[in-house]
Amino acid sequence: LNNSSSRISPCSLAEIVHDSLQSQVLGIHFREWNAGPDIDDKMKDEGFNIDISFNKQTGFIYGGNQHNCGTWMDKMGSSSNAGNFGVPATPRDGCNIEIIALLKSTLSWLISLNKDNLYPYNSVYLPFGESLSLSKWDLLIQKNFEKHFYIPESSDLDSSYEVDPKLINRRGIYKDTYGNSSKWADYQFRPNICVALTIAPELFNNDHAIL
């Protein structure tokens, strides 16, 4: 909104997409509008505080918090008798496998559009002004995905992956999340992997992805 004229400034769809990517890289921090019982009468107050951050070593986007049902796969506890009132059953804060796949697919698409002169942006800037090309961001995700999400079938291979053997109940699968505040939640086998496989199959080692 242009404060001087109180008019909405027009912008292109490309500018909106770029602004979205740029904001995620710099970090997004806000409290939900109308936070409180009017929009969720079970969630704890801190659940309304939303933070999204970027890891420049992996290219991954992290978000949510343990008090908020951040994605469709969660359910807020509602029983005082059971002691789960205001407690998400399976919080998916951290790095969600399908969100990373969506990001990878988006970057690949934008890189292609940029090469065809249909999208004018080829990079974003990091805090302190450092530039990150979309191509490098795309490669970062590709390079780090298997290492951080796959759980090898053999414990002999654990050193090649980001895993905690004490939390592994099933091997030869992909984690549902990475960097969850509830460490055990990373190691769940859930249907979000099917979303990720569909939209960004290039992320997966074919031998590992056979279901």
Salt bridges, closest charged atoms under 4 A:
ASP41 OD1 - LYS42 NZ 3.22
ASP45 OD1 - ARG31 NH2 2.54
GLU46 OE2 - HIS67 NE2 3.74
ASP51 OD1 - HIS29 ND1 2.63
GLU98 OE2 - ARG92 NH1 2.87
GLU130 OE1 - LYS56 NZ 3.44
ASP138 OD1 - LYS104 NZ 3.17
GLU146 OE1 - HIS208 ND1 2.78
ASP158 OD1 - ARG171 NH1 2.90
ASP164 OD1 - LYS166 NZ 3.24
ASP176 OD2 - ARG92 NE 2.83
ASP176 OD2 - ARG190 NH1 3.69
GLU202 OE2 - LYS104 NZ 3.16
